[in-house]
Amino acid sequence: EKDWTDEDRAREKVLMQELMTLIEQRDAIVNCLDEDRQREEEEDKMLETMIKKKDFQREAESDSKKKGKFKTIKVLKFLGNKREAKSKAPGDKS
């Protein structure tokens, strides 16, 4: 450094400023990437929770359908057939 000219010192100062700017830009990029990674992890957890909740609801729905003794459509058809059978009783001429 003893042999440096004023130009050399000025050039070093400019280069150091550029280096500091690059380091700051790199730090900003790293911070953005970290924030993106954290946000994606949170989104993944939320989606996983939603999927588990939806699967649980589906299981509950299928279990409740299986537990039911009568199915609505079958009951309605049975009642409809029963009414028709009453209206066509043996003494009826219709």
C-alpha positions in Angstrom: 0.0 0.0 0.0 3.0 2.3 0.5 3.6 2.4 -3.3 0.0 3.1 -4.2 -0.9 6.2 -6.0 -3.9 8.4 -5.4 -5.5 6.7 -8.3 -4.9 3.3 -6.8 -6.5 4.4 -3.5 -9.5 5.8 -5.3 -9.8 2.6 -7.3 -9.7 0.6 -4.1 -12.4 2.8 -2.6 -14.7 2.3 -5.6 -14.1 -1.4 -5.6 -14.8 -1.7 -1.9 -18.1 0.2 -2.4 -19.1 -2.1 -5.2 -18.2 -5.1 -3.0 -20.4 -3.8 -0.2 -23.3 -3.2 -2.6 -23.0 -6.8 -3.9 -22.9 -8.1 -0.4 -26.0 -6.2 0.5 -27.8 -7.4 -2.6 -26.8 -11.0 -1.8 -28.1 -10.7 1.7 -31.4 -9.3 0.4 -31.7 -12.2 -2.0 -30.9 -14.7 0.7 -33.5 -13.1 3.0 -36.1 -13.2 0.3 -35.4 -16.9 -0.4 -35.7 -17.7 3.3 -39.0 -15.9 3.5 -40.2 -17.8 0.5 -39.1 -21.1 2.0 -40.9 -20.3 5.3 -44.1 -19.2 3.5 -44.0 -22.4 1.3 -43.6 -24.6 4.4 -46.5 -22.8 6.1 -48.6 -23.2 3.0 -47.7 -26.9 2.8 -48.8 -27.4 6.4 -52.0 -25.6 5.8 -52.8 -27.7 2.7 -51.9 -30.9 4.6 -54.2 -29.9 7.4 -57.0 -29.1 4.9 -56.5 -32.4 3.2 -56.6 -34.3 6.4 -59.7 -32.5 7.5 -61.4 -33.2 4.2 -60.4 -36.9 4.4 -61.8 -37.0 7.9 -65.0 -35.5 6.8 -65.3 -38.0 3.9 -64.6 -40.9 6.3 -67.3 -39.5 8.7 -69.8 -39.2 5.9 -69.1 -42.7 4.6 -69.3 -44.0 8.1 -72.6 -42.3 8.8 -74.0 -43.6 5.5 -72.9 -47.1 6.4 -74.4 -46.9 9.9 -77.8 -45.8 8.7 -80.2 -48.7 8.8 -82.3 -47.5 5.8 -81.4 -45.6 2.7 -83.7 -42.7 1.9 -84.3 -43.8 -1.7 -85.1 -47.4 -0.8 -87.4 -46.3 2.0 -89.3 -43.9 -0.4 -89.6 -46.6 -3.0 -90.8 -49.1 -0.4 -93.4 -46.6 0.9 -94.5 -45.9 -2.6 -94.9 -49.6 -3.4 -96.8 -50.1 -0.1 -99.3 -47.3 -1.0 -99.8 -48.8 -4.4 -100.5 -52.2 -2.9 -103.1 -50.8 -0.5 -104.9 -49.0 -3.3 -105.0 -52.2 -5.3 -106.5 -54.3 -2.5 -108.2 -57.5 -3.4 -111.7 -56.0 -3.3 -110.6 -53.1 -5.5 -111.6 -53.1 -9.2 -109.0 -50.6 -10.5 
